[in-house]
Amino acid sequence: MGINAKIAAISYLNTIPFVYGIRHEGSLCAELLFAPPSENVRQFIEGKVDLALIPAAVAPTLNNAEIITDYCIGAVGAVRTVVIVSNTPIESVERIWLDAHSRTSVQLSGYLAKHRWKISPQWLSMEDYSIMESPQPGDAFLIIGDKCFNYEGRFTYTYDLAEEWIAQTHLPFVFAVWVARKGLSYDVHDALERALTYGVEHTYEAILESEYAEREYAYEYLTCNIDFLFDSQKHKALKKFWDFGLKVEPKVNPG
């Protein structure tokens, strides 16, 4: 019988190995709650879960959390599922509409705008994705998650944010980390570590069991675009990102 825990996991393809490990390795008897990254943060803050996979940008703002495990959602090259798309070159972009499901991606956009692209766009919250169907000159759109696959090749320019960060800093990037409530038993930490290891080692089986079994890109994405190990270089990258601070606060509309 596994250790009981309530866990908030992100409802994207990139968490499929983690979910598989939690369900099958045997160390955890877990209640899994699935939501976009921003919702996971809310559930953790409200005490509804013991463990959560949360946007990396948010971690230092949580007083009752500690980062655990040697696993994360990271990238050492193009990630494909965190991109800015536009029909305007990024150097001429005037407005960036933001998918607000992950604060990390929003703040990464701010970092790159300032340090790599040297632009000061208007930051707008994208409440309705239909705006992407009729972009205006100067518009760009930050999109994250599985929806990115649907937009591949539909815009003149695509800027992969992991690739852009790596080109600027020569470091990998960390999009999401595992946190636990402070004071939670280390037995739970260890059980999660074992489950995540098992899941990453059984990525192919995880895909076959998931709704992504028929998606040809799934295995390549999880083994080539996502890097799950939270190693020393990613710790270094995360500190650099945190030191930049949380800068971007999107407006709901241009007015």
Secondary structure as UniProt FT lines:
FT   STRAND          3..10
FT   HELIX           13..15
FT   HELIX           16..24
FT   STRAND          28..35
FT   HELIX           37..45
FT   TURN            46..47
FT   STRAND          51..55
FT   TURN            56..58
FT   HELIX           59..61
FT   TURN            63..64
FT   STRAND          65..75
FT   STRAND          82..86
FT   HELIX           90..92
FT   STRAND          95..98
FT   TURN            100..101
FT   HELIX           103..112
FT   HELIX           113..117
FT   STRAND          122..125
FT   HELIX           129..133
FT   TURN            137..138
FT   STRAND          139..144
FT   TURN            145..146
FT   HELIX           147..151
FT   TURN            152..153
FT   STRAND          157..160
FT   HELIX           161..169
FT   STRAND          173..181
FT   TURN            182..183
FT   HELIX           186..201
FT   HELIX           203..209
FT   TURN            211..214
FT   TURN            216..217
FT   HELIX           218..220
FT   HELIX           221..225
FT   STRAND          227..229
FT   HELIX           232..244
//
